Amino acid sequence: MSSLSGLQRDVLKLYRTLLRTAKNKAGVTHSPLEKLGKLTVFVGTSHAPHKLTRMLLTVQRKFREEAHSVHRHDWQIIEHMIRQGYKQKKVMEMPGFSAASIKTYDH
C-alpha cells in the first residue's frame, strides 16, 4: 500500500476528530460495550447509546455525502471542505449543541 498524501492524512484526521467529538458530546466515557456490525455501542449515560448512534451515523453520512460531491483532484475544494469541517467541529463542541441532523430537500 502506498503512503498517503498530506491532504489525505488531513481528511482522515478530520474524520477521526469529528467521530471523536461526536462520541464525547454523547457523554460516552467508558470503553466499547459491544460491536453491532460496523458500529460500536458504548456504555455511558442512559441515553448515550442512542444519542451516540444518531450522532455517529449523522457524522458518517454527512462526511460521505461531502466526499462524493467533490472530485479527488480538486484539492482547493477539498482544503475548503476541511476548513469547514473544523468549523463544524467547533460548533459541535459548544455547550448548547445537543444533536446533529441532516436535512434533505427535494427540488
Number of C-alpha atoms within 10 A of each C-alpha: 3 4 7 10 8 9 13 13 12 15 18 13 13 18 19 12 15 23 20 14 18 27 20 15 21 24 18 21 14 10 11 12 12 11 10 8 6 6 11 16 18 22 18 17 13 10 12 21 20 13 21 25 18 17 24 22 17 18 20 14 14 13 17 12 11 11 14 9 8 13 10 11 8 9 12 9 13 20 14 10 17 18 13 12 18 15 11 12 18 12 12 19 14 10 8 8 10 13 14 14 12 9 4 6 5 3 3
